[in-house]
């Protein structure tokens, strides 16, 4: 972690007397104690900004660890999860660590991707559905290649046409133009049917693409709203990817709004 981060052990949940911590609602008797009934809660603070009032929800994050996951009884486990959910609802980032693989898999299965980081939406449109894959939050050459492979995992039986919308990868330095053009192989390998692009550097990739797949280019994401909306139809899988500064997130939000409105 960054050098100005420090972890402070708030308490170890192994006996009733350890369950009194200001700012957290911990039942005094929920930890029955005994061997294996041990769990920890750690608050990590950013020394660069300070704790403020030292309460959850001030930009810090809390990490919970079930040190002996199979030894923590059901009641204690429920309370541990309730505490972490509570601080998360207060705006505090949380991290849960467990040695119980089944529990971890179940938790991950219910965890939706954050906005712009792979979230998928099925948009009902006249004649069927459109799959929107929103990767608009960030981009670099490695993540761009990984995201370009994503439409290839979508069944063409359900979504026959693969469309990608790419914005500039920012802050790449002198090699930016070459790194953008170098994505053409990944575009071809992904079996892209239509390519839309925005940004000065992504124009190099767009120019290098086959005329057959060119859907439209604009200097900004806003300039793609009209052409992209007009091109989309039922059966399309569309993936949007670019650096956050390219403002592709609002483009994804526009599609959610306009396409679902047209279907009603």
RABELMO-V199901 format. One record per backbone hydrogen bond with DSSP energy under -1.0 kcal/mol. CO is the residue of the C=O (numbers start at 0). NH is the residue of the N-H. Records with the same first field share a line. If there is no record, write none. Layout:
CO=NH  NH
This chain:
1=4
3=46
5=44
7=42
10=40
11=13
14=17
15=18
20=23
23=25
26=29
33=36
38=12
39=64
40=9  10
41=62
42=7
43=60
44=5
45=48  49
60=43
61=94
62=41
63=96
64=39  66
67=70
72=76
73=77
74=78
75=79
76=80
77=81
78=82
79=83
80=84
81=85
82=86
83=87
84=88
85=89
86=91
87=90
92=61
94=63
96=65
98=100
99=103
100=104
101=105
102=106
103=107
104=108
113=116
115=136
118=133
120=131
122=129
124=127
127=124
128=234
129=122
130=237
131=120
132=239
133=117
139=143
140=144
141=145
142=146
143=147
144=148
146=149
149=152
150=153
154=158
160=236
161=192  193
162=238
163=195
164=240
165=197
167=242
172=175
174=178
175=179
176=180
177=181
179=182
180=183
182=186
183=187
184=188
185=189
186=191
187=190
193=163
194=214  215
195=165
196=217
200=203
201=205
202=206
203=207
209=212
212=194
215=196
217=198
220=223
221=224
223=227
224=228
225=229
226=230
227=231
232=235
234=160
235=130
236=162
237=132
238=164
239=134
240=166
242=245
243=246
247=251
248=252
249=253
250=254
251=255
252=256
253=257
254=258
255=259
256=260
257=261
